[in-house]
Amino acid sequence: MPCLKAFPEENDLEKIRKASEALNSVLSRYPYNQRPDLIDKLQVNDVYQLGSKKTFHYFVTHGTRSVGYTAAAANEWQITEANLDNFKKLLKKVVDKNVPLSEKVDDVVWEETFGFGGALCKKW
């Protein structure tokens, strides 16, 4: 019976392996879940810089695409010097294991301040 098939299927194992590698690569480059103190050192150009493939934005949106797609385009991130501290606070909330996922995703500041919802939270 098709409903009794084993999961994951053999061809899914390679996708799972690649997604795991991509996520581990980003988490090792940005170990904020282990070292939230590093978030305080973030500068605007560390988060997003037009054309750069070495920014947090690039690695989260492109480096983890196999984990899940974050639809926020770079121009929607809207990180500026004026709201960088809010971004840092939200990022600290994202990596805090004591905060429920629902609180991380549903924080209205994601949409109001940065132009996108809590998609970033789901990858941490």
N, C-alpha and C positions, 0 to 999 in steps of 0.2 A: 504494500500500500504506500502511495506517495507521501501520505501524512506521517509515516513512520521513518522517513529518511533521517539519517544522522546529521546533526549540525555540529560544526560547520562542514560544508561540502569541501572536498579536496581543493577545488579551485578557489575557494574562499580563504583558505589558509595562507596563501601567498599574499592576498590583499590585506589580511589581518597582520601578517608579518611586516609588510611595507608600512602600514599605518602606524604600527607600534614603533618601528625604527624612526619614522618621521617625528612622531610625538616625543620620543626620547631625545632626539637631536635638538629639538626646540627647548625642551625642559633642561637639557644640559647647558645650552647656551644662555638661557634665561631661567636660572634655578630659583625663581621667586617663591616657589612653594616650599623650598627648603631654607632659603635666605631672604625673607621679606625685607630685610634691612637694605638690600641692594636696590630696591624700588626707589628709595630716597635719592639715589644717585642719578636717576634717569633725567636726561635733558630732552628738550623738544626734539632735537635732531637724532636722538637715540630712538625715539618712538617712530618718527616718520620724517623722511627727507626725500624729496622728489627724485626719482631715478635710482635711489640707493637700494641695493640688495642686501644691505648689512643692518637694517633697522628691525626693531621689534615688529612693526607693522608687516614688513615683508615676510618675516619668518612665520608669524602667526597666520597670515592669510594665504601665503603660498607654500610655506614649508610644511604645513599641516593639512593641506587640502585633502589628502587621503584619509584623514581622521574625520573630517567634517568641514563643509564649506562655510566660510564666514563671508557673507554677502557684502559686508561694509567695504566700499571702495575707499581708497586712500583719501580722497577729498571729503569723504564723510567723517573721517576721524576727527577733524577739526581740533587737533591738539595745538594749543597756543601757550605762550608763557602765562597768560591770564588764567587758564584752566588746567595747567599741568598738575597743580597740587590736587585738584579734584580727581584727575585721572589716576594719580598715585594712590589716593585714598581708596578709590574703587578697585584698583588692581590689588591692593593689600586685602581688601574684602574678598576678592576672587580667590586668592590663594590661602585664605584662612579656613582651615579644615573645621573650625568650630561654627562657621556660618553656614546655614542650610543653603542648598543650591537654589531653592526658590527665592530666597532673599537676594542672592547674588544676581540672578537673572532678572528679577522683577524690579530692581532698583531703578526708579524713574530717571535718575541722573544720567544713566547711559544714553537714553533717548534724547533728553532735553539738552544735555551739554555737548554730547559728542556725535549725535546724529545717527546712532545705531543702538539696537537693543543689546541685551546681555549675551550675545553669541560668543563673545570672548570667554566668558565664564565657563562655558561648556567644555572648553579644551583643557582647562586646568583641573 
